């Protein structure tokens, strides 16, 4: 079973990294992160914090967009191109197919988030007092290594970005030691974004298991907005909307994942919140994400298993 799931995951990753829309979104995300350097340069002592805040916000937003786009289109593309029929004709079940798709998408988004997080860490390090030439040189060396490997082994352009992104992340974290608060905030928010994206990807796959790409993307974004507003829905004022609307808002807020957990205040990200254990918070957030992902994928598999393609 693991071999079949791995094959689907690798194929999904291969298709995703070759998609032009993903490359375009990654380019825009990197440009936004670089633009935060321009804004941070207009400040004095708070420049690293500006880069950290804007950079992590861009990672979160574009991570969600990538998850929705890939998750809402991957199943439909297989159906539209008729490539799903020879796949399912082999000894592979539809739940295995769904899980493989999920893992392939998550590997793609991990690469995206790791690379962008490494970039933001490097920018924060440069403004925090690190040697700018050393930071830029490390980035150029990693890019040159990826290009050189791709020219020698063409497959490196497909799977090489995984190691390149990890290298960017490690190098950025090392250089950002000069700004420890920003490093904790950026790395913690990057991890939380990956967990949130796991839930959103599972939602997108659930929606695409029975709907078209446009409707799936629309519904996924709707659930994401509700999830980001769960805390507000729980405090919906009865005075202005009445008890019925307030009760309905509370039920709606509890029916979807509370995604507000994955965008906590800055003091929690940096570990400055005295009444919150940062490690315990991360473990709770990870457990919540895994639980929701498993439940959503199980439901998606149940629906997809009963779907008639003819």
Secondary structure, 3 states (H helix, E strand, C coil): CHHHHHHHHHHHHHHHHCCHHHHHHHHHHHHHHHHHHHHHHCCCCCHHHHHHHHHHHHHHHHHHHHHHHHHHHHHHHHHHCCHHHHHHCCCCCHHHHHHHHHHHHHHHHHHHHHHHHHHHHHHHHHHHCCCHHHHHHHHHHHHHHHHHHHHHCCCHHHHHHHHHHHHHHHHHHHHHHHHHHHHHHHHHHHHHHHHHHHHHHHHHHHHHCCCCHHHHHHHHHHHHHHHHCHHHHHCCCHHHHHHHHHHHHHHHHHHCCCHHHHCCCHHHHHCCCCCCCHHHHHHHHHHHHHHHHHHHHHHHHHHHHCCCCC
